[in-house]
């Protein structure tokens, strides 16, 4: 019976057409080469840049596709939507509700979420480089 598998890998790729269709020429860590259509490739891979050992702030920022803030008492609760459909929830609070500032609360909670995304992308990169 067929089984489901998940995986992650780091590849080197560059834009390349095949039969007039846009896509990417891909080189895998073992030297295997292939080609993938543009939409398929871009749905499966995230641009990392020239340094294969680092997660960058740009990667973190581009992985976050949206956020919504809600006030709950003296707390700002932020739901952050990620590129892969996953969501994170973070919060910030002020001591005195009279000092509540939703924009500041949103910014503080979003920064917490960015820190978590940095950690998650680091995990993804380690998996892509080292396997499961």
N, C-alpha and C positions, 0 to 999 in steps of 0.2 A: 504494500500500500504506500502511495506517495506521502512524504512527510514535508512539513514546512521548515524553512531555515531562514535565519536572519544573519546578516553579516555587515561588515564595514571594512573598507580598504582605502588605501591612499594610492593615487595614481598620478602620473604625469600626463597632461593632455594639452593639445593645442587645436584651435579651430582648423577644420579641414572639410572640404566638400567631397562627396562621393556621389557619382552619377547626377551631379547638379544639385544635390541636396545638402543643406548646411548641417554640419555635425562636428565631431571631434575625433582626432586621431589619438588613441590612448595607448600608453605604455604602462604595463603592470610591473610590480616589483621584481618579478622573475624574468622580465624582458619580453614577455608575450605582448604582441601588438594587436590592436583591434580598432574598429571604428564604431561610433555610436551616433544616432541622430541627435541633433541639437536638443530638442525638448526632452528626450529620454535621458540624455546625459545630465542636463541641468536640473532635472528632477531628482537625480540620484547623487549628485556631487555638489559640493560647495567650494567656491574659489577660496584657496588658502593663500596664494601668493607665491613668492620665490623661496621662502624659508619653510621647509617641510617639518620643522621641529616646533613651530610656535602657533598659538592661537593669538589673533590680533584683535584690537578693539574694533576694527572695521568688521571682522567676522561676527563678533558679539552683536554689534549694532544692526547688522544686516539679518541676523537670525531672528531678531525681534520684529514682528510685523505689525504690532499694535498693542495698545493698552487702554484700559478703562479704569477710572477711579470712582470710588464711592465713599461717602462719609458715613461713618458709624460712630456716633458720639464724638470723642476727641481723636478718633483714628481715621486714617485714610487707608482704605483697602484697594489694592491695585491688582487687576487681573491682566496678565501679560500673555499675549498670544505669540507663539513661536512659529517659525517657518514650516516646521514639520507637523503642525496641528496640535502640538502639546501646549498646555497652559501652565503658568506658574501664578501663585498668589503670594503677594508680599504686603506688608503694612508698615505704617509709621504712625506715631502718635505725638501729641503735644501734652504737656503737663496740665495746662490751664485751657479749657475749651474756649475761653475768650481770645486766646492767641491762635486759634485754628486758622490755618492757611492751606486750602486744598491744593493750590499749585505747588507749594513747598512740600506738602505731604506726598503728592504724586511723584515729585522729583526724587525725594528720599527713598520711597518704596521702589521706584523704578531702578535706582542705583543698586538696591539690594538684589533685585531680580537680575540685573546685568552681571552682578558678581556670581550668582547661581548659574547663569548661562555660560559664563567664562569657565566655571568648573565643569559643567556638563560637556562643553565642547572640548575641554582638555581630556575628559574621559573618552569621548568619541575619537579624538586624535590618537590617544594611546592605543585604543582598540584597532584603529585603522593601521597603525604602524606595527603593532605587535601581535595582532590577531586576538581571538577570543580565548 
